[in-house]
Amino acid sequence: MNAPTVLVTGATGTVGSTLVPALQARGADVRAMTRNPDRPVPGAENVVADLRNPESVTAALKGVDAAFLNSPSAADAAALQIRFAELARGAGVDRLVVLSQYAARPDSPVRFLRWHAEVEAHVHQLGLDHTVLRPNLYMQALLAFAGTIAQGRFAAPIGGAAVSTVDTRDVAEAAAAVLTGAGHTGRTYTLTGPRAVTHDQIAQALSTATGRAIAFHDVPSDRFAAALDGMLPPWQVAGLLEDYAHYARGEAADVHTSVADLTGHPARDITDFAHDYSAAFIPA
């Protein structure tokens, strides 16, 4: 049997860059879709395409057996993903794996969760062989706070709520299993870590891994938003505040076994992440 050809969108991103080698380890031929020709993905067939350019996407999908659809960081992300799914169906792609988000639902107060639910609903009615992955908060999101963590602190408007945060390496390995395996048609998998942890527990894990005292500070939403002003567009800041309010309400603490079920190994714990990425949180 010939190796399947899998198109990976967002191939240089947090999940995509790990998914490429995970797919290759399972014998797949990988076509890496990126917007920047100056950032080729090693070991993969590289194709330059943009979700905003349907012609480039159609060309990227030619001859592909399966596709991984990552969510772009854009205010019109749902529309872009929906169009990609339609183009994939038109190109005769056999399987589509959609990266969604934990607790996606159409009536959510969180815009990102509503957007993901819209994409999921559209893909369900397209008639494609498809699977939805719903990861919880990424452990790797802590890397955005690396500068302040290296100074011994980080902050977010989440209080003492616990979140079953997941390592993106596990997300990628789960995606690789679904893209290359059988029995996943129409399934939705929620991807979490092995336990729910508070941000104080995250701080403790980082402290242990780095050998330095790192503290977490709960902050009001307006202070968190002010710190992000100018760094992110207003729609994204507003969405992040909705995300954190969702976490603070304790709505993202359930633990699922999908990572272990799909990959054959336990989901990585926050202590594993802290150990493996400790160098990122130590002053240069």
PyRosetta script that sets phi, psi and omega in degrees:
from pyrosetta import init, pose_from_sequence

init()
pose = pose_from_sequence("MNAPTVLVTGATGTVGSTLVPALQARGADVRAMTRNPDRPVPGAENVVADLRNPESVTAALKGVDAAFLNSPSAADAAALQIRFAELARGAGVDRLVVLSQYAARPDSPVRFLRWHAEVEAHVHQLGLDHTVLRPNLYMQALLAFAGTIAQGRFAAPIGGAAVSTVDTRDVAEAAAAVLTGAGHTGRTYTLTGPRAVTHDQIAQALSTATGRAIAFHDVPSDRFAAALDGMLPPWQVAGLLEDYAHYARGEAADVHTSVADLTGHPARDITDFAHDYSAAFIPA")
pose.set_psi(1, 133.2)
pose.set_omega(1, 179.4)
pose.set_phi(2, -69.2)
pose.set_psi(2, 149.9)
pose.set_omega(2, 177.5)
pose.set_phi(3, -68.0)
pose.set_psi(3, 138.4)
pose.set_omega(3, 178.9)
pose.set_phi(4, -70.5)
pose.set_psi(4, 147.7)
pose.set_omega(4, 173.5)
pose.set_phi(5, -98.4)
pose.set_psi(5, 122.6)
pose.set_omega(5, -175.9)
pose.set_phi(6, -117.1)
pose.set_psi(6, 125.5)
pose.set_omega(6, 175.0)
pose.set_phi(7, -89.1)
pose.set_psi(7, 127.7)
pose.set_omega(7, 178.5)
pose.set_phi(8, -112.3)
pose.set_psi(8, 112.9)
pose.set_omega(8, 173.7)
pose.set_phi(9, -80.5)
pose.set_psi(9, 154.9)
pose.set_omega(9, -178.3)
pose.set_phi(10, 59.8)
pose.set_psi(10, 40.2)
pose.set_omega(10, -169.7)
pose.set_phi(11, -68.7)
pose.set_psi(11, -14.7)
pose.set_omega(11, 177.0)
pose.set_phi(12, -101.8)
pose.set_psi(12, 4.7)
pose.set_omega(12, -178.0)
pose.set_phi(13, -82.6)
pose.set_psi(13, -175.0)
pose.set_omega(13, -174.9)
pose.set_phi(14, -61.1)
pose.set_psi(14, -47.2)
pose.set_omega(14, 178.9)
pose.set_phi(15, -81.7)
pose.set_psi(15, -46.4)
pose.set_omega(15, -175.1)
pose.set_phi(16, -58.9)
pose.set_psi(16, -40.2)
pose.set_omega(16, -177.4)
pose.set_phi(17, -66.7)
pose.set_psi(17, -26.1)
pose.set_omega(17, 176.8)
pose.set_phi(18, -88.7)
pose.set_psi(18, -30.0)
pose.set_omega(18, 179.6)
pose.set_phi(19, -66.1)
pose.set_psi(19, -37.6)
pose.set_omega(19, -177.5)
pose.set_phi(20, -55.5)
pose.set_psi(20, -55.7)
pose.set_omega(20, 179.0)
pose.set_phi(21, -66.7)
pose.set_psi(21, -29.4)
pose.set_omega(21, 178.2)
pose.set_phi(22, -65.7)
pose.set_psi(22, -38.2)
pose.set_omega(22, 176.2)
pose.set_phi(23, -68.3)
pose.set_psi(23, -43.0)
pose.set_omega(23, 179.4)
pose.set_phi(24, -61.5)
pose.set_psi(24, -35.8)
pose.set_omega(24, 178.2)
pose.set_phi(25, -65.5)
pose.set_psi(25, -23.0)
pose.set_omega(25, 177.9)
pose.set_phi(26, -96.2)
pose.set_psi(26, 9.5)
pose.set_omega(26, 173.7)
pose.set_phi(27, 88.7)
pose.set_psi(27, 9.0)
pose.set_omega(27, -179.3)
pose.set_phi(28, -83.4)
pose.set_psi(28, 151.1)
pose.set_omega(28, 168.9)
pose.set_phi(29, -89.6)
pose.set_psi(29, 125.6)
pose.set_omega(29, -172.9)
pose.set_phi(30, -106.5)
pose.set_psi(30, 130.5)
pose.set_omega(30, 171.3)
pose.set_phi(31, -108.5)
pose.set_psi(31, 112.7)
pose.set_omega(31, -175.4)
pose.set_phi(32, -92.1)
pose.set_psi(32, 119.3)
pose.set_omega(32, -179.8)
pose.set_phi(33, -98.5)
pose.set_psi(33, 120.2)
pose.set_omega(33, 179.0)
pose.set_phi(34, -135.2)
pose.set_psi(34, 160.7)
pose.set_omega(34, 178.1)
pose.set_phi(35, -90.8)
pose.set_psi(35, -20.1)
pose.set_omega(35, -173.8)
pose.set_phi(36, -110.4)
pose.set_psi(36, 112.4)
pose.set_omega(36, -179.6)
pose.set_phi(37, -66.7)
pose.set_psi(37, -14.9)
pose.set_omega(37, -179.8)
pose.set_phi(38, -85.2)
pose.set_psi(38, 0.3)
pose.set_omega(38, 179.0)
pose.set_phi(39, -124.0)
pose.set_psi(39, 64.9)
pose.set_omega(39, -179.4)
pose.set_phi(40, -67.8)
pose.set_psi(40, 150.6)
pose.set_omega(40, 177.9)
pose.set_phi(41, -93.6)
pose.set_psi(41, 120.8)
pose.set_omega(41, -176.7)
pose.set_phi(42, -61.8)
pose.set_psi(42, 138.0)
pose.set_omega(42, 173.3)
pose.set_phi(43, 80.2)
pose.set_psi(43, -0.3)
pose.set_omega(43, -178.8)
pose.set_phi(44, -117.9)
pose.set_psi(44, 160.6)
pose.set_omega(44, 169.7)
pose.set_phi(45, -76.3)
pose.set_psi(45, 119.6)
pose.set_omega(45, -176.0)
pose.set_phi(46, -96.6)
pose.set_psi(46, 137.2)
pose.set_omega(46, 177.2)
pose.set_phi(47, -136.7)
pose.set_psi(47, 132.2)
pose.set_omega(47, 179.9)
pose.set_phi(48, -92.4)
pose.set_psi(48, 120.3)
pose.set_omega(48, 179.7)
pose.set_phi(49, -155.2)
pose.set_psi(49, 156.5)
pose.set_omega(49, -178.1)
pose.set_phi(50, -130.0)
pose.set_psi(50, 134.3)
pose.set_omega(50, 179.5)
pose.set_phi(51, -58.5)
pose.set_psi(51, -22.2)
pose.set_omega(51, 178.9)
pose.set_phi(52, -82.7)
pose.set_psi(52, -5.7)
pose.set_omega(52, -179.1)
pose.set_phi(53, -118.5)
pose.set_psi(53, 94.5)
pose.set_omega(53, -175.3)
pose.set_phi(54, -57.7)
pose.set_psi(54, -34.5)
pose.set_omega(54, -179.2)
pose.set_phi(55, -64.5)
pose.set_psi(55, -41.4)
pose.set_omega(55, -179.9)
pose.set_phi(56, -67.7)
pose.set_psi(56, -36.2)
pose.set_omega(56, 178.9)
pose.set_phi(57, -67.8)
pose.set_psi(57, -43.2)
pose.set_omega(57, 178.5)
pose.set_phi(58, -58.9)
pose.set_psi(58, -41.7)
pose.set_omega(58, 177.9)
pose.set_phi(59, -64.9)
pose.set_psi(59, -39.1)
pose.set_omega(59, -179.3)
pose.set_phi(60, -66.8)
pose.set_psi(60, -30.6)
pose.set_omega(60, -176.9)
pose.set_phi(61, -82.4)
pose.set_psi(61, -11.2)
pose.set_omega(61, -175.5)
pose.set_phi(62, -62.4)
pose.set_psi(62, 123.6)
pose.set_omega(62, 177.1)
pose.set_phi(63, 78.9)
pose.set_psi(63, 11.6)
pose.set_omega(63, -177.9)
pose.set_phi(64, -88.8)
pose.set_psi(64, 139.5)
pose.set_omega(64, 177.3)
pose.set_phi(65, -88.7)
pose.set_psi(65, -35.4)
pose.set_omega(65, -178.0)
pose.set_phi(66, -146.3)
pose.set_psi(66, 155.8)
pose.set_omega(66, -179.4)
pose.set_phi(67, -138.2)
pose.set_psi(67, 143.7)
pose.set_omega(67, 175.5)
pose.set_phi(68, -108.3)
pose.set_psi(68, 120.3)
pose.set_omega(68, -176.7)
pose.set_phi(69, -104.8)
pose.set_psi(69, 105.6)
pose.set_omega(69, 176.9)
pose.set_phi(70, -86.7)
pose.set_psi(70, 158.1)
pose.set_omega(70, 179.7)
pose.set_phi(71, -92.8)
pose.set_psi(71, 123.0)
pose.set_omega(71, 178.1)
pose.set_phi(72, -73.8)
pose.set_psi(72, 155.5)
pose.set_omega(72, 176.4)
pose.set_phi(73, -86.4)
pose.set_psi(73, 87.6)
pose.set_omega(73, -175.9)
pose.set_phi(74, -154.1)
pose.set_psi(74, 150.7)
pose.set_omega(74, -179.9)
pose.set_phi(75, -66.2)
pose.set_psi(75, -24.6)
pose.set_omega(75, 178.8)
pose.set_phi(76, -107.0)
pose.set_psi(76, 33.5)
pose.set_omega(76, -176.2)
pose.set_phi(77, -56.9)
pose.set_psi(77, -42.0)
pose.set_omega(77, -177.3)
pose.set_phi(78, -61.5)
pose.set_psi(78, -45.7)
pose.set_omega(78, -179.6)
pose.set_phi(79, -62.7)
pose.set_psi(79, -40.0)
pose.set_omega(79, -179.7)
pose.set_phi(80, -66.1)
pose.set_psi(80, -41.5)
pose.set_omega(80, 179.7)
pose.set_phi(81, -68.0)
pose.set_psi(81, -40.6)
pose.set_omega(81, 179.4)
pose.set_phi(82, -61.6)
pose.set_psi(82, -42.8)
pose.set_omega(82, 179.2)
pose.set_phi(83, -65.6)
pose.set_psi(83, -39.1)
pose.set_omega(83, 177.7)
pose.set_phi(84, -60.6)
pose.set_psi(84, -45.0)
pose.set_omega(84, -179.2)
pose.set_phi(85, -60.6)
pose.set_psi(85, -40.1)
pose.set_omega(85, 178.8)
pose.set_phi(86, -66.7)
pose.set_psi(86, -39.7)
pose.set_omega(86, 177.7)
pose.set_phi(87, -66.4)
pose.set_psi(87, -37.0)
pose.set_omega(87, 177.9)
pose.set_phi(88, -63.2)
pose.set_psi(88, -43.0)
pose.set_omega(88, 177.3)
pose.set_phi(89, -62.4)
pose.set_psi(89, -43.4)
pose.set_omega(89, 179.7)
pose.set_phi(90, -64.0)
pose.set_psi(90, -28.6)
pose.set_omega(90, -179.5)
pose.set_phi(91, -84.6)
pose.set_psi(91, -3.4)
pose.set_omega(91, 179.1)
pose.set_phi(92, 79.1)
pose.set_psi(92, 22.9)
pose.set_omega(92, 177.6)
pose.set_phi(93, -64.6)
pose.set_psi(93, 132.5)
pose.set_omega(93, -174.3)
pose.set_phi(94, -76.9)
pose.set_psi(94, -29.7)
pose.set_omega(94, -174.0)
pose.set_phi(95, -146.4)
pose.set_psi(95, 137.8)
pose.set_omega(95, 177.5)
pose.set_phi(96, -126.7)
pose.set_psi(96, 127.5)
pose.set_omega(96, 175.1)
pose.set_phi(97, -112.0)
pose.set_psi(97, 121.6)
pose.set_omega(97, -175.0)
pose.set_phi(98, -105.0)
pose.set_psi(98, 126.8)
pose.set_omega(98, 175.6)
pose.set_phi(99, -87.6)
pose.set_psi(99, 110.3)
pose.set_omega(99, -178.3)
pose.set_phi(100, -107.7)
pose.set_psi(100, -142.4)
pose.set_omega(100, -178.9)
pose.set_phi(101, -150.8)
pose.set_psi(101, 146.0)
pose.set_omega(101, 177.5)
pose.set_phi(102, -48.7)
pose.set_psi(102, 131.3)
pose.set_omega(102, 175.0)
pose.set_phi(103, 69.3)
pose.set_psi(103, 22.1)
pose.set_omega(103, 176.7)
pose.set_phi(104, -59.5)
pose.set_psi(104, 129.5)
pose.set_omega(104, 176.1)
pose.set_phi(105, -158.8)
pose.set_psi(105, 149.7)
pose.set_omega(105, -172.8)
pose.set_phi(106, -67.7)
pose.set_psi(106, -21.2)
pose.set_omega(106, -178.5)
pose.set_phi(107, -103.8)
pose.set_psi(107, 16.4)
pose.set_omega(107, -178.9)
pose.set_phi(108, -67.9)
pose.set_psi(108, 145.2)
pose.set_omega(108, 173.2)
pose.set_phi(109, -74.4)
pose.set_psi(109, -6.8)
pose.set_omega(109, 179.8)
pose.set_phi(110, -95.4)
pose.set_psi(110, 117.7)
pose.set_omega(110, -175.7)
pose.set_phi(111, -58.0)
pose.set_psi(111, -40.0)
pose.set_omega(111, -179.0)
pose.set_phi(112, -61.5)
pose.set_psi(112, -38.6)
pose.set_omega(112, -179.9)
pose.set_phi(113, -70.2)
pose.set_psi(113, -35.2)
pose.set_omega(113, 174.7)
pose.set_phi(114, -65.3)
pose.set_psi(114, -42.7)
pose.set_omega(114, -179.7)
pose.set_phi(115, -61.5)
pose.set_psi(115, -46.0)
pose.set_omega(115, 180.0)
pose.set_phi(116, -62.7)
pose.set_psi(116, -39.9)
pose.set_omega(116, 178.9)
pose.set_phi(117, -62.7)
pose.set_psi(117, -36.7)
pose.set_omega(117, 178.1)
pose.set_phi(118, -63.4)
pose.set_psi(118, -43.2)
pose.set_omega(118, 178.9)
pose.set_phi(119, -64.7)
pose.set_psi(119, -47.1)
pose.set_omega(119, 179.6)
pose.set_phi(120, -55.4)
pose.set_psi(120, -48.2)
pose.set_omega(120, -177.8)
pose.set_phi(121, -61.3)
pose.set_psi(121, -40.0)
pose.set_omega(121, -179.2)
pose.set_phi(122, -67.9)
pose.set_psi(122, -43.2)
pose.set_omega(122, -179.5)
pose.set_phi(123, -63.9)
pose.set_psi(123, -38.1)
pose.set_omega(123, -179.9)
pose.set_phi(124, -57.6)
pose.set_psi(124, -35.0)
pose.set_omega(124, -175.5)
pose.set_phi(125, -93.6)
pose.set_psi(125, 3.5)
pose.set_omega(125, -179.8)
pose.set_phi(126, -80.2)
pose.set_psi(126, -19.6)
pose.set_omega(126, -178.7)
pose.set_phi(127, 84.8)
pose.set_psi(127, 11.9)
pose.set_omega(127, 177.5)
pose.set_phi(128, -81.9)
pose.set_psi(128, 152.0)
pose.set_omega(128, 164.9)
pose.set_phi(129, -70.1)
pose.set_psi(129, 111.2)
pose.set_omega(129, -173.3)
pose.set_phi(130, -140.1)
pose.set_psi(130, 156.8)
pose.set_omega(130, 175.6)
pose.set_phi(131, -139.6)
pose.set_psi(131, 142.3)
pose.set_omega(131, 179.2)
pose.set_phi(132, -111.3)
pose.set_psi(132, 131.9)
pose.set_omega(132, 174.3)
pose.set_phi(133, -110.9)
pose.set_psi(133, 128.0)
pose.set_omega(133, -179.5)
pose.set_phi(134, -118.7)
pose.set_psi(134, 84.7)
pose.set_omega(134, 178.1)
pose.set_phi(135, -76.0)
pose.set_psi(135, 150.8)
pose.set_omega(135, 174.5)
pose.set_phi(136, -84.4)
pose.set_psi(136, -170.0)
pose.set_omega(136, 179.8)
pose.set_phi(137, -51.4)
pose.set_psi(137, 130.1)
pose.set_omega(137, -179.5)
pose.set_phi(138, -74.7)
pose.set_psi(138, 133.3)
pose.set_omega(138, 170.8)
pose.set_phi(139, -58.9)
pose.set_psi(139, -36.9)
pose.set_omega(139, -177.8)
pose.set_phi(140, -65.5)
pose.set_psi(140, -12.1)
pose.set_omega(140, 174.6)
pose.set_phi(141, -62.7)
pose.set_psi(141, -21.8)
pose.set_omega(141, 177.0)
pose.set_phi(142, -63.6)
pose.set_psi(142, -23.0)
pose.set_omega(142, -179.9)
pose.set_phi(143, -64.3)
pose.set_psi(143, -24.3)
pose.set_omega(143, 176.7)
pose.set_phi(144, -68.6)
pose.set_psi(144, -20.9)
pose.set_omega(144, 179.3)
pose.set_phi(145, -100.4)
pose.set_psi(145, 9.5)
pose.set_omega(145, -172.2)
pose.set_phi(146, -55.9)
pose.set_psi(146, -37.0)
pose.set_omega(146, -178.9)
pose.set_phi(147, -61.2)
pose.set_psi(147, -47.0)
pose.set_omega(147, -180.0)
pose.set_phi(148, -76.3)
pose.set_psi(148, -33.8)
pose.set_omega(148, 177.7)
pose.set_phi(149, -61.9)
pose.set_psi(149, -38.3)
pose.set_omega(149, 177.3)
pose.set_phi(150, -62.8)
pose.set_psi(150, -22.6)
pose.set_omega(150, 176.6)
pose.set_phi(151, -91.3)
pose.set_psi(151, 0.6)
pose.set_omega(151, 173.4)
pose.set_phi(152, 101.5)
pose.set_psi(152, 14.3)
pose.set_omega(152, -178.3)
pose.set_phi(153, -159.2)
pose.set_psi(153, 159.1)
pose.set_omega(153, 167.6)
pose.set_phi(154, -156.3)
pose.set_psi(154, 161.9)
pose.set_omega(154, -171.5)
pose.set_phi(155, -144.4)
pose.set_psi(155, 152.1)
pose.set_omega(155, 176.3)
pose.set_phi(156, -165.1)
pose.set_psi(156, 156.1)
pose.set_omega(156, 179.9)
pose.set_phi(157, -87.8)
pose.set_psi(157, 70.8)
pose.set_omega(157, -173.8)
pose.set_phi(158, -131.5)
pose.set_psi(158, -11.4)
pose.set_omega(158, 179.4)
pose.set_phi(159, 61.3)
pose.set_psi(159, -138.8)
pose.set_omega(159, -177.8)
pose.set_phi(160, -102.0)
pose.set_psi(160, 17.7)
pose.set_omega(160, -178.8)
pose.set_phi(161, -68.3)
pose.set_psi(161, 143.6)
pose.set_omega(161, 177.7)
pose.set_phi(162, -97.1)
pose.set_psi(162, 144.7)
pose.set_omega(162, -179.9)
pose.set_phi(163, -131.9)
pose.set_psi(163, 135.1)
pose.set_omega(163, 178.8)
pose.set_phi(164, -83.7)
pose.set_psi(164, 62.6)
pose.set_omega(164, -176.0)
pose.set_phi(165, -59.1)
pose.set_psi(165, 147.4)
pose.set_omega(165, -172.9)
pose.set_phi(166, -124.5)
pose.set_psi(166, 146.5)
pose.set_omega(166, 177.4)
pose.set_phi(167, -81.3)
pose.set_psi(167, 132.2)
pose.set_omega(167, -178.1)
pose.set_phi(168, -65.3)
pose.set_psi(168, -21.2)
pose.set_omega(168, 175.0)
pose.set_phi(169, -64.5)
pose.set_psi(169, -36.6)
pose.set_omega(169, 176.6)
pose.set_phi(170, -70.7)
pose.set_psi(170, -36.1)
pose.set_omega(170, 176.4)
pose.set_phi(171, -61.0)
pose.set_psi(171, -45.7)
pose.set_omega(171, -179.4)
pose.set_phi(172, -64.7)
pose.set_psi(172, -42.3)
pose.set_omega(172, -178.8)
pose.set_phi(173, -68.2)
pose.set_psi(173, -35.6)
pose.set_omega(173, 176.0)
pose.set_phi(174, -65.7)
pose.set_psi(174, -42.0)
pose.set_omega(174, 178.4)
pose.set_phi(175, -62.3)
pose.set_psi(175, -41.5)
pose.set_omega(175, 179.2)
pose.set_phi(176, -61.9)
pose.set_psi(176, -39.5)
pose.set_omega(176, 179.5)
pose.set_phi(177, -64.4)
pose.set_psi(177, -41.4)
pose.set_omega(177, -179.3)
pose.set_phi(178, -70.3)
pose.set_psi(178, -41.1)
pose.set_omega(178, -177.4)
pose.set_phi(179, -67.1)
pose.set_psi(179, -26.5)
pose.set_omega(179, -175.2)
pose.set_phi(180, -111.5)
pose.set_psi(180, -7.7)
pose.set_omega(180, -176.6)
pose.set_phi(181, -106.6)
pose.set_psi(181, -179.2)
pose.set_omega(181, -179.2)
pose.set_phi(182, -114.6)
pose.set_psi(182, 162.4)
pose.set_omega(182, 174.1)
pose.set_phi(183, 89.6)
pose.set_psi(183, 16.4)
pose.set_omega(183, -176.0)
pose.set_phi(184, -112.7)
pose.set_psi(184, 3.4)
pose.set_omega(184, -176.4)
pose.set_phi(185, -60.0)
pose.set_psi(185, 126.7)
pose.set_omega(185, 177.0)
pose.set_phi(186, 76.1)
pose.set_psi(186, 3.8)
pose.set_omega(186, -176.9)
pose.set_phi(187, -87.7)
pose.set_psi(187, 152.7)
pose.set_omega(187, 172.5)
pose.set_phi(188, -122.5)
pose.set_psi(188, 123.5)
pose.set_omega(188, -179.0)
pose.set_phi(189, -114.0)
pose.set_psi(189, 125.8)
pose.set_omega(189, 174.5)
pose.set_phi(190, -92.4)
pose.set_psi(190, 125.0)
pose.set_omega(190, -173.7)
pose.set_phi(191, -107.7)
pose.set_psi(191, 119.6)
pose.set_omega(191, 179.5)
pose.set_phi(192, -135.2)
pose.set_psi(192, 172.1)
pose.set_omega(192, 170.4)
pose.set_phi(193, -77.4)
pose.set_psi(193, -176.4)
pose.set_omega(193, -176.0)
pose.set_phi(194, -79.0)
pose.set_psi(194, -10.7)
pose.set_omega(194, 179.6)
pose.set_phi(195, -158.3)
pose.set_psi(195, 162.9)
pose.set_omega(195, 174.0)
pose.set_phi(196, -91.8)
pose.set_psi(196, 135.8)
pose.set_omega(196, -177.9)
pose.set_phi(197, -128.3)
pose.set_psi(197, 148.2)
pose.set_omega(197, 173.7)
pose.set_phi(198, -85.0)
pose.set_psi(198, 166.8)
pose.set_omega(198, 177.7)
pose.set_phi(199, -70.0)
pose.set_psi(199, -25.4)
pose.set_omega(199, 172.5)
pose.set_phi(200, -65.6)
pose.set_psi(200, -38.6)
pose.set_omega(200, 177.0)
pose.set_phi(201, -69.0)
pose.set_psi(201, -34.8)
pose.set_omega(201, 174.8)
pose.set_phi(202, -62.8)
pose.set_psi(202, -44.3)
pose.set_omega(202, 178.5)
pose.set_phi(203, -59.7)
pose.set_psi(203, -39.8)
pose.set_omega(203, 179.4)
pose.set_phi(204, -66.0)
pose.set_psi(204, -40.7)
pose.set_omega(204, 178.4)
pose.set_phi(205, -63.6)
pose.set_psi(205, -40.1)
pose.set_omega(205, 177.7)
pose.set_phi(206, -67.8)
pose.set_psi(206, -38.1)
pose.set_omega(206, 178.5)
pose.set_phi(207, -62.2)
pose.set_psi(207, -45.6)
pose.set_omega(207, -179.7)
pose.set_phi(208, -63.7)
pose.set_psi(208, -42.6)
pose.set_omega(208, -176.5)
pose.set_phi(209, -70.3)
pose.set_psi(209, -34.4)
pose.set_omega(209, -176.7)
pose.set_phi(210, -95.0)
pose.set_psi(210, -15.5)
pose.set_omega(210, -176.2)
pose.set_phi(211, 72.0)
pose.set_psi(211, 22.0)
pose.set_omega(211, -179.2)
pose.set_phi(212, -130.8)
pose.set_psi(212, 150.8)
pose.set_omega(212, 179.3)
pose.set_phi(213, -76.3)
pose.set_psi(213, 118.8)
pose.set_omega(213, 178.9)
pose.set_phi(214, -124.6)
pose.set_psi(214, 128.2)
pose.set_omega(214, -176.0)
pose.set_phi(215, -116.2)
pose.set_psi(215, 146.0)
pose.set_omega(215, 173.4)
pose.set_phi(216, -102.7)
pose.set_psi(216, 138.9)
pose.set_omega(216, 177.6)
pose.set_phi(217, -123.0)
pose.set_psi(217, 124.2)
pose.set_omega(217, 172.3)
pose.set_phi(218, -74.0)
pose.set_psi(218, 135.3)
pose.set_omega(218, -179.6)
pose.set_phi(219, -131.0)
pose.set_psi(219, 153.1)
pose.set_omega(219, 175.3)
pose.set_phi(220, -64.3)
pose.set_psi(220, 155.0)
pose.set_omega(220, -177.8)
pose.set_phi(221, -59.0)
pose.set_psi(221, -36.7)
pose.set_omega(221, -177.0)
pose.set_phi(222, -68.0)
pose.set_psi(222, -34.8)
pose.set_omega(222, 177.0)
pose.set_phi(223, -69.4)
pose.set_psi(223, -39.3)
pose.set_omega(223, 178.1)
pose.set_phi(224, -62.8)
pose.set_psi(224, -43.4)
pose.set_omega(224, 179.0)
pose.set_phi(225, -64.3)
pose.set_psi(225, -40.9)
pose.set_omega(225, -179.8)
pose.set_phi(226, -62.6)
pose.set_psi(226, -36.2)
pose.set_omega(226, 179.7)
pose.set_phi(227, -67.4)
pose.set_psi(227, -26.0)
pose.set_omega(227, -179.1)
pose.set_phi(228, -93.7)
pose.set_psi(228, -6.5)
pose.set_omega(228, -177.7)
pose.set_phi(229, -59.8)
pose.set_psi(229, 126.6)
pose.set_omega(229, -179.1)
pose.set_phi(230, 90.2)
pose.set_psi(230, -18.4)
pose.set_omega(230, 178.9)
pose.set_phi(231, -90.6)
pose.set_psi(231, -31.4)
pose.set_omega(231, -179.2)
pose.set_phi(232, -132.8)
pose.set_psi(232, 153.4)
pose.set_omega(232, 176.9)
pose.set_phi(233, -66.1)
pose.set_psi(233, 154.6)
pose.set_omega(233, -176.4)
pose.set_phi(234, -55.3)
pose.set_psi(234, -39.6)
pose.set_omega(234, -179.4)
pose.set_phi(235, -62.4)
pose.set_psi(235, -35.2)
pose.set_omega(235, -178.0)
pose.set_phi(236, -74.5)
pose.set_psi(236, -39.0)
pose.set_omega(236, 176.4)
pose.set_phi(237, -61.9)
pose.set_psi(237, -45.8)
pose.set_omega(237, 179.3)
pose.set_phi(238, -60.5)
pose.set_psi(238, -40.5)
pose.set_omega(238, 178.6)
pose.set_phi(239, -65.8)
pose.set_psi(239, -39.9)
pose.set_omega(239, 177.6)
pose.set_phi(240, -64.1)
pose.set_psi(240, -39.0)
pose.set_omega(240, 176.7)
pose.set_phi(241, -62.1)
pose.set_psi(241, -39.8)
pose.set_omega(241, 176.4)
pose.set_phi(242, -65.3)
pose.set_psi(242, -40.4)
pose.set_omega(242, 176.1)
pose.set_phi(243, -57.4)
pose.set_psi(243, -51.0)
pose.set_omega(243, -176.3)
pose.set_phi(244, -67.5)
pose.set_psi(244, -32.3)
pose.set_omega(244, 174.9)
pose.set_phi(245, -64.4)
pose.set_psi(245, -38.3)
pose.set_omega(245, 175.7)
pose.set_phi(246, -61.2)
pose.set_psi(246, -45.6)
pose.set_omega(246, 177.9)
pose.set_phi(247, -64.4)
pose.set_psi(247, -44.3)
pose.set_omega(247, -176.2)
pose.set_phi(248, -64.0)
pose.set_psi(248, -26.5)
pose.set_omega(248, 177.2)
pose.set_phi(249, -78.2)
pose.set_psi(249, 0.2)
pose.set_omega(249, 179.4)
pose.set_phi(250, 76.9)
pose.set_psi(250, 23.3)
pose.set_omega(250, -174.6)
pose.set_phi(251, -91.7)
pose.set_psi(251, 3.9)
pose.set_omega(251, -177.0)
pose.set_phi(252, -130.2)
pose.set_psi(252, 37.4)
pose.set_omega(252, -174.7)
pose.set_phi(253, -105.6)
pose.set_psi(253, -11.0)
pose.set_omega(253, -178.4)
pose.set_phi(254, -65.5)
pose.set_psi(254, 143.2)
pose.set_omega(254, 179.7)
pose.set_phi(255, -107.7)
pose.set_psi(255, 132.6)
pose.set_omega(255, 178.6)
pose.set_phi(256, -118.5)
pose.set_psi(256, 156.4)
pose.set_omega(256, -176.6)
pose.set_phi(257, -98.9)
pose.set_psi(257, 10.3)
pose.set_omega(257, -172.1)
pose.set_phi(258, -59.6)
pose.set_psi(258, -37.1)
pose.set_omega(258, -179.9)
pose.set_phi(259, -59.7)
pose.set_psi(259, -50.1)
pose.set_omega(259, 179.9)
pose.set_phi(260, -65.5)
pose.set_psi(260, -40.1)
pose.set_omega(260, -179.5)
pose.set_phi(261, -61.4)
pose.set_psi(261, -39.1)
pose.set_omega(261, -175.3)
pose.set_phi(262, -85.6)
pose.set_psi(262, -37.6)
pose.set_omega(262, -173.5)
pose.set_phi(263, -96.5)
pose.set_psi(263, -22.2)
pose.set_omega(263, -177.7)
pose.set_phi(264, 86.3)
pose.set_psi(264, 2.8)
pose.set_omega(264, 175.8)
pose.set_phi(265, -133.2)
pose.set_psi(265, 154.9)
pose.set_omega(265, -179.7)
pose.set_phi(266, -61.7)
pose.set_psi(266, 149.5)
pose.set_omega(266, 174.8)
pose.set_phi(267, -63.5)
pose.set_psi(267, 144.5)
pose.set_omega(267, 179.1)
pose.set_phi(268, -68.1)
pose.set_psi(268, 139.7)
pose.set_omega(268, 178.6)
pose.set_phi(269, -89.0)
pose.set_psi(269, 164.9)
pose.set_omega(269, 177.3)
pose.set_phi(270, -60.0)
pose.set_psi(270, -29.5)
pose.set_omega(270, 177.8)
pose.set_phi(271, -68.2)
pose.set_psi(271, -34.6)
pose.set_omega(271, 176.4)
pose.set_phi(272, -65.8)
pose.set_psi(272, -45.9)
pose.set_omega(272, 177.8)
pose.set_phi(273, -59.0)
pose.set_psi(273, -48.5)
pose.set_omega(273, -177.0)
pose.set_phi(274, -60.0)
pose.set_psi(274, -40.0)
pose.set_omega(274, 178.8)
pose.set_phi(275, -66.0)
pose.set_psi(275, -47.3)
pose.set_omega(275, -173.9)
pose.set_phi(276, -71.1)
pose.set_psi(276, -27.1)
pose.set_omega(276, -176.9)
pose.set_phi(277, -111.2)
pose.set_psi(277, 14.7)
pose.set_omega(277, -173.5)
pose.set_phi(278, -55.6)
pose.set_psi(278, -36.1)
pose.set_omega(278, -178.2)
pose.set_phi(279, -60.0)
pose.set_psi(279, -28.0)
pose.set_omega(279, -179.2)
pose.set_phi(280, -70.5)
pose.set_psi(280, -17.9)
pose.set_omega(280, -174.3)
pose.set_phi(281, -111.5)
pose.set_psi(281, 18.1)
pose.set_omega(281, 178.1)
pose.set_phi(282, -113.4)
pose.set_psi(282, 134.8)
pose.set_omega(282, -179.5)
pose.set_phi(283, -55.3)
pose.set_psi(283, 140.7)
pose.set_omega(283, -179.9)
pose.set_phi(284, -69.2)
pose.dump_pdb("model.pdb")
